[in-house]
Amino acid sequence: MVAAVVTRKRFQQRAETSEFEADVLEGLNAIPKHVPAKYFYDAAGSRLFERITELPEYYPTRCEMRILLRHAVDIANMIRSGAALVEFGSGSSRKARILLKAAATKLAAYVPVDICGEMIEQEAAELRTDFPQVKILPVTADICKPFKLPAEAKAAAARVGFFPGSTIGNFEPHEAAGFLRNAANILGRESTLIIGVDLIKSSDILNAAYNDAEGVTAQFNLNLLTRINHELGGTFQLDTFEHHAFYNRERHRVEMHLASLKRQKVKVAGDTIEFRAGETIHTENSYKYSIESLSALARGVGWLPVAVWIDSRKYFSIQSFKLAV
Ligand code: AVJ
């Protein structure tokens, strides 16, 4: 039993590494060079992201927390008695705790879904102590792919999807539509979706949020190269690459890149990658939406807009939708 578990774990790790390797090699051999943003989040990257959320320039996390706290009662009103709350990419469940507190007596279950099984299992133990009346049913899954809800969540009176943090902004618009369609299929009839999304705003505020004075976002971006060096036998010299982040107004997205400061060759997993001076690796898109652009996207795949909550500066929004029947 124990041996089987260990073997599976090792296999999973190897499977993840080779997917990482395949994605990195494909992206670095493409024009323009790119690496998917989901690979930022190894242990060091997750810690750096936590530090980003506390930076004075990085407003999204604080804004969303403020909206959640101020409107917890209204937002909880979206939740029917006996419903199951399903969080996509739950991580530490910090934001869901606000909803759990506001709707504790109504919620039958909380289903945190995350690709990092270790994190949610650990978090689940704490949630069970803090919310003894709510069934805590963690699911380890990739939220972009179809997955099955636990039977108790399926049997609940209704299901409420929760996708905070403007994580939807990391998807290309067509992928975001795909995610919303997948969420509709997973949640099924009688479901509601509550999404936190960063709003389109002036370039100055956006550029500052992704170019903090302390350089933590630069470290977060460069950590991707450290991860490639460690896990894929990369030979990136970190001082020969520079963090670039800017708001692309036409495409409503903040782009992050790593720019090579010189012409050079780098080895990754036995492959040789050539860089021109100034050539970049595109590491992240963070799409910004308006209330209307998100609701148009959602409507397109069957979600009807119900309510919107925003902060006084109109920096961030929490939007709720109902599945059309
Ligand atoms: C976690 C994807 C919402 O796009 O703002 C923060 C990630 N990147 N600083 C974002 C991020 C650079 C963040 N999301």
Residues whose N, C-alpha, C, O or C-beta is under 5 A from the ligand:
A	BS01	AVJ	G165 S166 T167 N170 S286
